[in-house]
């Protein structure tokens, strides 16, 4: 990857881009965590390193065979391996799943039941009842394996997208598109599904970088950006760019002498179904949630051709007026709509006042790039990250 200094100067600390793909549990992820901890120490901050256990996934090829047909499939993230000939059924709704005999069969989920990625089983921060029902029915119906038939969805850059991204799901699963499903339906007989997929126990850590207030503390300001990536992507916009801003803000605020404790948290696990870093942080610091006077999240910011959209949560009218005045100082920033698909939701749902910085083209363009090989450093606008850093520094100093 190109040296960060040539792309993001003067964000000289933003070497997170150099680690490339860095999912939870990988060596690149551990090296990135160590780099962030070292930068915090170098700048004179207190650094906590919270270890955790996690799972690493190794994807292999997947395929479906029926008669003379062979169709390429994709292994579901964290799926167990599978290679069997089975009878198959297809269902498109929860009602149909309730009345279909699935035991020891390959179940094709398509249509309404496969319209959006499912949250991981018992995801600790958000788990819709509709998703809970699908998991419960699959557990009850005992299929041998699942093949999801998916296409495009606004919250995923992958097409087809994996219906499941779940380290806790024990049912082998894969996914294909509708064209592949048509090939399968054009033949008859039993179906062989082969999934080459492995998981390994691994370790990781959550880094927390802290600075105490000058004098009696009035609470703390929490600045955070997830540093991990999904599998199969260099994760430049999602979220090396946000971590670069976090690092640059750390450098600018190392001599902060204001009334708030500062906490910089490169969350490790936002792009993982295990969210191990977030859980490690909450286990250690969750009791201090009431002390957070402002949380600032940076995720998917800095896309070329966009502005930086700042959304606000749990701020009173006076603070909103103050925020609008701060935003007005920066030509490439604007107030943006609320969105929930990032770590700020952990704190927003607990009533913490928060800001979230992202690209103004998040819905229209950026989400279509995230979690794909196309999310590369050439999509990042250095000037937007510099401005986002300046904005955060000003907000912290003026708060």
N, C-alpha and C positions, 0 to 999 in steps of 0.2 A: 504494500500500500504506500502511496506517496507520503513523504514526510509531512507531519502536521504543520511544521513551521512554514512550509511553502504554501499551505492552503489557508490556515487560520491565524497567521500572525496578525495582531500581536497576542493572540491567545496562546502564549508560549507553553503553558502547562497542559495543553489539551491533548496529550499523547494517547488518550484512550482510543483514538481512531486506529492506532497502530496494532491493536490486538485483534481486529477483525471479528469473525464469528466467535461469540463468547457465551454460549448457553450455560446455565447453572450446572455445576459439576465437572466442567471441562477444564483442562489445564490452562487454556487461554483465560477463562473466567477467574481462576485462582491468581494468575499472573496480573490481571487487571486489578483485582482487589488489592494485591500487594503493592502495586504501583500507586493506587489511590491512598493507601495508608501511608506510604513513604512520602508522598507529596504533602499530606497533612502534617506529618512530623517535621518535614523540612521547613514548612511555613510557620512552625512554632505552636501548632494546635495540640491539644490533647487528643489522642487517638485510641478508641476502643475497637477491638476486633472480636466479634462474636462468632464463634464457630458453630457450624451445623452440619448435619448429615443430609444427603440428598441422593438423587438418582440421576445417572447419566444414561442417555439413550443413544443407541447406535442403529441407524436405519440401514436396512438392506433392501434388495429388490422384492417386489410383490407382483403376483400375476394371478389371473383367473383363467381356468381352462374349462371348456365345455365342447364336446364333440371335436370338431377340427379347429375350433376357434381358440385363440390365445389372446387375452386382453391384458395390457399393462395396467397395474393398479399401484397405489401408493400405500405404504405401511402407515397406519395410524401412529402418531407419536406415542411412544412408550407401550405399544401393543406387544403382548406376548407373541412368540413365534407360533406358526400354524402351518400345517400341510396335510390336508385331508380331502377326500372325496365325500360330498354330502348332498342330500336333497336340499333344495333351496325354496324360499318363499320371499315375496316382496310385500312390503306394507308401506303405506303413505300417511297414516294418521295414528294417533294414540288409540282411537276407538278400534281401528282395524287390528292394531297390535294386541289389544285385549282379547280378541276373539280368534286369533291365528295361532295354530299349533307350531311352535318354534323349536321345541326341544331337540337338540342335536342337529339342527339344520343351520344352513347359512342364511341369515336374514338380510335382505337388501332393504335399507331404509331410504326412501326417496320422497319427493314431493314435500308436503306440508311438514312432515315430521323431521325433515332434513333441511329445512330452509335457512337455519342459522347455526353457527358453531355453538355447541353446548358448553356451559361452564363446567369445569372439573367437578367431579363428585364431591359434594360437601365443601365446596370452595368457601373459605371462612368469611369472606367479605360480602359476597353477593351470590345467591343461588336461587334462581327463579323457581316457583312452584311447577311451572310447565316442564322445566328441565328435570326437576326431581321426579316427576311422574314418569318420564321416559326411562330414567335409570331404574326406577322401581319395577316397571313393567318388564324391562329387559332381564332384570334379576329374577323375576318371577317366571318368565317364559323360557329361560335357560337355552338360548341359542348356542350352537357350537362356535359361531363367529358372526361378525357383522361386517357388511360392506355398505358404506354410505355413498349415495349417489348425489353429488352436490354440484353446484355451479359457481356463481359469483354471489358475494354478499358484501354490503358496504363496509363492514367492520373487518374484513379480511382481504389482504392483497393476493391471496392464493385462489386460483380457479382451475380445477375444483379445490375446495378447501376441506381440511380435515374436520369431520363432525365432532370427533373426540380429540382432546389433547389432555390426557388424564393419566397420571402416573399411578392412580389407584384403581383404575378399571382393569379387571382381570379377564375380560372377554376379548379374544383376539379381534382386531378390527383393521379395516383398510378403507380406502375411498377411491372412487372413480367418477368420471363425468357421464352425462346422459348419452353421449355418442358411444362410449364404451358399453353402457348398459344395453343399447340397441343391438350391438354385436352379440352380446350374451343372449338376448331374447330371440335372436334369429336362429338359434340352435336349440336342441333338446337334450335332455338327459341330466344326469348328476353333474355337479360342479366341483371342480377342484380349486381350492383357494390356497395359495402359498404366500406366506408372509415371513420374510427373513428380518427379524427384529430382535435386538438384544438390549437388556438394561444391566447396569452395573452400579453397585453402591459406591458413592463418592462422598467427598467432603467439600465444604465451601465456607465462606465467612461473610458476615455483614460488618462493614466498616462504618464507624460513627466518628465524626471529626468535630471536636467541641472547643468552644472558647467561652470563658465565664465573663459575665458583665463586669464593668468597672463600678465597684461599689455594690450597694444592695440591688439585687436583681428584681426586675419587674415582670419576670417571666422569660420565655425564650422564643426566638424566631427560628423556625425550622426551614431549611432550604434543601430541596431534594430533587433527585433525577435518577431514574433507574439506569444502572450501568451494564446490565446483562442484555443479551440479544436472544432472539429466537434461533432455532436451528435453521441452517440453510441460508443465512443472510449475514452480510457484514454489519448490518444494523447501524448505518451512518446517521440517518435521521432518527431512527428508533433504536437506541437513543444515545449514540456517541455524541451527537450534537448537544443534547441536554447536559450530558456529563461534562463536556468541554466548558459549557457556561458555568456549571457548578464549580469546576476547578478554577476558572478565571475569577469568579466572584470570591472564592476563598483567598486567592492571591490579593485581590483588591481590599478585602476586609480583614486582613491579618492584623492590622493595627487598630481595629475598631475598639472604641472606648465608650460605647453607649450603655444604656441601662438594661439591655437584654442579653441573656445568654444566647450565643449563636450555636446552631447545630447544623452541620452539613452532612447529609446522608445520601451516599450513592446506593440506592436500594438495589439489592441483588436478588432478583426473582420475579420482576413484574412480567416478564415474558415467559415465565414458567408456571405450570399448573400447581407447583408446590409452594410458591411464594415464600420460600424458606427465609430469605433475608428479612422480609417484612415481619414475619412471625417472630424471628429472633429479636428484632428491634422492639416489637410490642411486648415480648416477654421481659425484656430488660428495662424498657422505658415507658411502657404503656400506662403505668400509674402516674406519669407526669403529663399525660395528655392535657389536663386542665391548665397546665402552665404554658401551653403553646398559645401565644397571642397572635401569631401569624405563621401560616405555612405557605411556602412558595414552591410549586412543582414546575419543572421544565421537562417537557416530553414532546418529541417530534417537532421541535422548533427549528427555524432556519432554512426552510425549503426555498429554493430559488423561485422567484416569481410570486412570492407571498409576502405578507406582513407578519408581524408577531401579534397573535391574538391573545389578549389577557382576559381571562374569565374570572369572576369573583364569586365567592361563596361565604355565606354567614357574616357578611360585613353590614354594619348599620349604615344609615343614610349619610351620616357625616363622613364615615370612612370611604364610602363609595364616591362622594364628592371629592375627597382628597385623592383617591385613586385616579379619577378621571383627570384631575389637574396634573398628576404625575405622568400619566400616559401622554397627555397633550404635549409634553416636552420632547417627545421622541417621534420623529416623522414616520418611521416605519412600524409604529405600534398602533393598535386599536383595541377597543373593548370587544371581546368575542363572546359567543354564546356559551352557556354551560355545557359541559360534557363529562362523562363519568368513567371513561375507559382508561384510567391511569391511577397512580398511587394517591393522588390527592383525595380520591373518594374515601380512602381509609379514614382520613381525618375529617372530611366534610360530614360524613355520616355520624361522627361523634360530636358535631357542633363546633368544630374548630374553624375560625376564620381562615380562608385560604385563597390564594391566587394560583392559577394554572396558566403557564405560558406554552403556546403551541403555534404551529403555522396556521395562518388564516385559511389556507387551502386544505386543512386537515381532512374534511369530509370529501371534498371534490377530487383531490389528487393524492394526498400523502398516504391515506389509508390503503390505497390501491398499490402502493409501493412497499409498505411495511411487510415484514416477514417473507420477503422475496429476495432473490439475488440482485435485483435491480436497485436496492437501497444502498447506494454507494456514495462515496465522499463527494463525487462531482455534482451531486444534487444539493449540496450544502452551500448556502450563501454566507461567507465569512462576516460580511457587514452586519447581517441580522443578528449573528451571535454576539458580536461586539456590542451592538446596541442593547441586546437583552441583558448582557452583563452589566452595562452602565445603568440600566433601569433597575435591576435588582439591588445594586449597590446604593443607588439613590433612595429606593424604597426603604431599605434597612436603616440607612442613616437618618431618614426623615420620619420614620415610624414613631 
